[in-house]
Amino acid sequence: MRRDRQRFQRAKVQVIMIGLGEPERARQFRAEFDLPFTVLADPSRASYQAYGLVYRLNVLREVTSPDSVIKTLSRLPRYGVAATDQDMLQLGGVFGVDSSGTIRFIHRSLRTADQPTTAMILAAMTET
């Protein structure tokens, strides 16, 4: 989403990221990755539960696939070991909420890499 910052700005769409962990971790994450949008923390996962995001107990196959292992090992030098405040079983999602509070876009991830395209998000948010 950072790459598409200008597209979101032109469409007058504000991006807010909600992650697991504590507020200080969210501030560090935003600074480390130079994110141009608000990053909030939800250590209790209340927003994840409220929006019906998937919490998977059986991810062994995906986590141990050869592709996943290679990606994880290649990222270790840059990112280190996963932070202890993260829950690898909690999947995310993308929601578009307009200024009146109406949810106009819903995408609940079914696997870690399951993300909508910027075009999909903007199409839903700019429909009249």
C-alpha positions as CSV (number, residue, x, y, z in Angstrom):
1,M,0.0,0.0,0.0
2,R,2.9,2.3,0.6
3,R,3.8,2.0,-3.1
4,D,0.3,3.1,-4.1
5,R,0.2,6.0,-1.7
6,Q,-0.4,8.6,-4.4
7,R,-3.2,6.6,-5.9
8,F,-5.0,6.5,-2.5
9,Q,-4.3,10.2,-2.0
10,R,-5.8,11.1,-5.4
11,A,-8.9,9.1,-4.6
12,K,-9.1,10.8,-1.1
13,V,-8.8,7.4,0.6
14,Q,-7.1,7.4,4.0
15,V,-5.2,4.2,4.9
16,I,-5.1,3.0,8.5
17,M,-3.3,-0.2,9.4
18,I,-4.2,-2.1,12.6
19,G,-1.7,-4.6,13.8
20,L,-1.2,-6.9,16.8
21,G,1.2,-5.9,19.6
22,E,1.6,-2.9,21.7
23,P,1.4,0.8,20.6
24,E,5.2,1.3,20.9
25,R,5.7,-1.6,18.5
26,A,3.2,0.0,16.1
27,R,5.2,3.3,16.2
28,Q,8.5,1.4,15.6
29,F,7.0,-0.5,12.7
30,R,5.7,2.7,11.0
31,A,9.1,4.4,11.4
32,E,11.1,1.3,10.3
33,F,9.2,0.9,7.1
34,D,8.6,4.6,6.5
35,L,4.8,4.1,6.2
36,P,2.9,7.2,5.1
37,F,-0.3,6.2,6.9
38,T,-1.6,5.7,10.5
39,V,-0.6,2.5,12.2
40,L,-2.6,1.4,15.3
41,A,-2.1,-1.5,17.7
42,D,-4.7,-3.9,18.9
43,P,-3.0,-6.2,21.4
44,S,-6.3,-7.9,22.4
45,R,-7.3,-8.6,18.8
46,A,-10.8,-7.0,19.5
47,S,-10.9,-5.5,16.0
48,Y,-9.9,-8.7,14.4
49,Q,-12.7,-10.5,16.2
50,A,-15.2,-7.8,15.5
51,Y,-14.5,-7.9,11.8
52,G,-14.6,-11.7,11.7
53,L,-11.0,-12.3,10.7
54,V,-9.7,-15.8,10.5
55,Y,-7.8,-17.3,13.4
56,R,-6.3,-20.5,12.2
57,L,-5.2,-23.3,14.5
58,N,-4.0,-25.5,11.7
59,V,-1.4,-23.7,9.6
60,L,1.3,-26.3,9.7
61,R,1.1,-27.2,6.0
62,E,1.4,-23.6,4.9
63,V,4.1,-22.6,7.4
64,T,6.2,-25.6,6.6
65,S,5.8,-25.6,2.8
66,P,9.2,-25.3,0.9
67,D,8.2,-21.9,-0.5
68,S,7.3,-20.6,3.0
69,V,10.5,-21.9,4.6
70,I,12.6,-20.4,1.8
71,K,10.9,-17.0,2.2
72,T,11.2,-17.1,6.0
73,L,14.9,-17.9,5.9
74,S,15.7,-15.3,3.3
75,R,14.0,-12.6,5.5
76,L,15.8,-13.5,8.7
77,P,18.9,-11.4,8.0
78,R,16.8,-8.3,7.5
79,Y,14.0,-8.7,9.9
80,G,15.4,-11.1,12.5
81,V,13.1,-13.5,14.4
82,A,9.4,-12.8,14.7
83,A,8.5,-10.4,17.5
84,T,7.0,-12.0,20.5
85,D,3.9,-9.8,20.4
86,Q,2.9,-11.3,17.0
87,D,0.5,-14.2,16.6
88,M,1.3,-16.1,13.4
89,L,-2.1,-17.8,13.5
90,Q,-4.1,-14.5,13.2
91,L,-4.8,-13.6,9.6
92,G,-5.6,-10.1,8.5
93,G,-8.0,-8.4,6.2
94,V,-8.7,-5.1,4.4
95,F,-11.8,-3.1,5.0
96,G,-12.9,0.1,3.3
97,V,-15.1,2.3,5.5
98,D,-16.4,5.6,4.1
99,S,-16.8,8.8,6.0
100,S,-20.3,8.0,7.1
101,G,-19.2,4.7,8.7
102,T,-20.5,2.4,5.9
103,I,-18.3,-0.6,5.1
104,R,-17.8,-0.5,1.3
105,F,-15.1,-3.1,0.9
106,I,-14.4,-6.3,2.7
107,H,-11.6,-8.7,2.2
108,R,-10.9,-11.4,4.8
109,S,-7.5,-13.1,4.1
110,L,-7.7,-16.9,3.9
111,R,-3.9,-17.3,3.9
112,T,-1.0,-15.2,4.8
113,A,-0.3,-13.8,1.3
114,D,-4.0,-13.3,0.4
115,Q,-4.3,-9.6,-0.2
116,P,-6.6,-7.6,-2.5
117,T,-5.1,-5.3,-5.2
118,T,-5.1,-1.6,-4.8
119,A,-7.4,-1.4,-7.9
120,M,-10.0,-3.6,-6.1
121,I,-9.9,-1.4,-3.0
122,L,-10.1,1.9,-4.9
123,A,-12.9,0.7,-7.1
124,A,-15.1,-0.1,-4.1
125,M,-14.2,3.1,-2.3
126,T,-14.8,5.4,-5.2
127,E,-18.1,4.0,-6.5
128,T,-20.9,6.5,-6.4
